[in-house]
Amino acid sequence: MRLLPLRLHAIAEMNLDSSFLERGRVYVIGDIHGRSDLLDRMTAVISADLKANPVEQSLTVTLGDYIDRGPDSRGVLERLTRNPFPTAFIALKGNHELMFESFLQEPSVGDQWRRYGGLETLISYGIPVGSMMLGKGYEQAAQALNAAAPRSHLEFIGALKTSLSVGRYFLCHAGIRPGIPLERQSVDDLLWIRGSFLDSRADFGKIIVHGHTPTEEPEVRANRINIDTGAYMTNRLTCVALDRAPIRFLSATSERSGR
């Protein structure tokens, strides 16, 4: 498996238990969805925050859904493959990355993917989407995407983790299935779940930090923190800073249209 480019520390050398948050900080970024402009701004916001509030160790985690819906999926992946952050970096997988992979393996998935923002991703790679808009040409589009996407982008998506535990927090894209231990969660739930997770007041053992379900403002519950603020449509990308202090939210905004 390809290692993601890192700065400051190798992930293998980082102990992500509760002691890490006593001396370090984790920046967790919500769904980016093709907004490379907001990713650039968030990188600058994190850099400024680290300068103002230095710590011994720092890590940035992105919660998936880097592509689709917004205008520059290719640009987002290009930045993330090079680790733009002033910290070490771990990228998690979202359901949209899963659909990207599935489309390349089975082009008929395009009938679903095109309804979830996949056309915008294809356009960002310079691939015509007229046929797919009419519900055909999936195989040709998949072949074109496989040829147009740099190997580094495909390898990045193929190497994505589905969850990460850091101290008292459990990070994933969508959420977890209540009643099932964190270490036994299915990939399907980690990438897709909504209702039963969002409605649950159960103690999950750790606080779940997730995205996947857009909200106007970050949601803080006793058992979960939702940081998907719908960047592609609200022009606002949200990050939560986790350390020994109370949680803080960082925001990157833009006036441009994400559509």
N, C-alpha and C positions, 0 to 999 in steps of 0.2 A: 504494500500500500504506500502510495506517495505521501511523504510528509509535507505538511503545509509550511511555507516559509515563515520563519519566526524571527523576532528580535528580542534581545535582552536575555531570554531564558529558553532552553529547550523544554518542551512539554514534559519529556521524560524526567526532567530534573525538578519539576514543580509538584509539590505535595499539596493537593487540592482538598485537604481535610479542613476542619474548622480552624486550625491554627493558621491557615493561609489568610483567612479574612481578618485575623488579628494583626497581621503585619503587612498585608497587601490589599489589593482591590481588584474586583472583577467588574468590567464594564459589559453590560449585556444589551445588545441592539436588536430591536424588533424588525418586523418584515420590511424589506427594502423595496422589493417589487420594481426593479428597473430604474430606480431613481438614483443614478450615479451622482447627480448634483447634490442630493441630500447626504449621500454617503461621504462625499468629499467634505461637506460642511461638518458632519458628525466627527470625522477624523480630526478636523481642526479643533472642534469643541473638546474632544477627549484629550488632545495634546495640551490645550490651555488648562483643562482641569487638573491634569497631572502636574503641570508646572506650578499651579496655585496650591495644590494639595498633594505633595509628593509622598510616595510610599516605597517600601523596600522592593516589593514585587507587584507586577500588574499584568492583567490578562484581559483581552477582549474576546467576547463570545458573541457570535451572530446566530440568530435563532432560525435561519432558513427563510425560504421564499425570497430569494435574491432576484428572481426572474419573473417575467410575465407582467401584464397590465401596464406597467410604466414604459417609457420610451427607450430606455438604454440598458436592456438586460446584458448585452454583450459587454458594455462598459463596466457594469457592476462586477461581473465575473472577472474581467481583466484586472480590476483593482484588487479584488479579494485574493486572486491567485498569487499576487505579489505582496500580500499583507501590507496594507497601507497604514496600519496603526502603529503608534509609538510603544507598543506592548507586544507580548506574545499573543497568539491568536489561535482560537479554535472555532471552526465553522460547523454548525449543525445543519441537518437536512430538514427541508420543509416539504409539504406535499407537492409543491410546484416543481421542485427538483426531481421528485419521484416521477411526475408526469413527463418531464423532459427525457429522463432515462427510458421510461416505458415507451415513449413515442419512437425513439431510435431503435428499440428492440421489436416493437410491434406497432407499425405505423397507423393501424386502425384506431389506436388510442387518440389520434388526432381529432377524431370526431368529438371527443370530450374536451381535449386540451384546448382546442380553438375557442371553446366557450369559457375557458378559464384564463384567457389572456395569452395563450400560446402564440397567436398571430403576431402580437407585438414583439415577442421574442424572436420569431423568424424574421420579421422585418429588420430587427436590429442587426441581424447577420446578413442582411442584403438578399434575403430569399423572397421571391414573389409569393403572395398568398391568395391571389385571385381564385385559384382552383379550390383551395381549402375553404374559402369563404362560401363556396357553393357546395361544400360537402364532398369533395373529391380531390384526387391528386395527393393523397397522404403519403404514399410510398415514395413518390418523387420528391416531396418536400423533406421527408426523413433522410433520404440519400443526400439531398442538398445540404441539410443541416449538419450531417455527419462530416461532409467535406469542408464546410465553411467554418465550423467551430474549431478553434485551436485545440491541439491535444491537451494543452494545459487546462483548458476549461473542462473538457470531458473527464480528465483525471481528478480535477478538483471536486467535481460533482460526485464522482465515483468513490471518493475518499471521505465523504461527509459522515460524521457521527450522528446518531439519532438522539442522544441524550448525554448529559454531563452532570455529575454531582459535585458540588462545591460547598463544603461545610453543611449548613442547615438548609441549603437551597438545592433544588433539582431542576435543571434547565432542559427544556425540550421545545419543540415547535408548537404543538397544538394543546397538549395536556396529557393526562393519564386516566386510566380506567379505575374508578373508585373500587376499593375492596381487593385490589391486586397489588402485591408488593412491588415496589419501584423497580427492582431488579428483574421482574418477570413481565413487565409491560410489553405489549406487542408493538411492532413497528407501525401497524395500521393505526392504533390508537395514538401513539406518539406523534403521528403526522396528520391525523384527520379528526380526532375526537372533538366534540363540542358539548352538546346538551347535558349528558349525564355528568360530565366533568365540571362544566361551568355552573351547574345548579347545585353541586354537592357542597355541603358544609363540613364534610368529614375531615378529620386530621389525616393527612396523607403521609405523615412521618417526617416530611420535609416540606418547605414552602415551594410550590411549583412556580417557576418563572417561565412564561410562555408568550406566544404571539397567536397568529392564525385567525383570531376573531377580532376584527377592527372595532375600536371604541373611540369616542371623541377625545377622551383623556385616559391616561393610564389607570387601570383598575387595581386597587389594593384590597385584598381580602385576607382573612386570617390564614387561609390555606393556599393562596395563590396570588401572583402579580402578573397582570396582563399588560404588555408593553407594545402591542400592535395598535398604532394610532393611524392606520390607513394611509401610509405615506404617499402612495400613488394618486390618491384622490384628495387628501387634506393638505398636502405639501408640508407635512410635519413627520419627521422621523424621531423616534423616542429611544432613549437608552436609560437603563437604571444602573446606578453605581452601588455595588455591594461591598461593604467593608465592615469594620467594627462599629462605625457610626450608624445612625439611622439612615435608611435608604434615601437616595437622592435621585431625581430624574433630570437628565440632560436632554435638550431638544435641539434639533436642526430644522430650520424652516426655510421656505422659499415661496415666492409669489408666483412662480411659473406654474403652468398647468401640467399635471402629471398624466393627462390623457392624450 
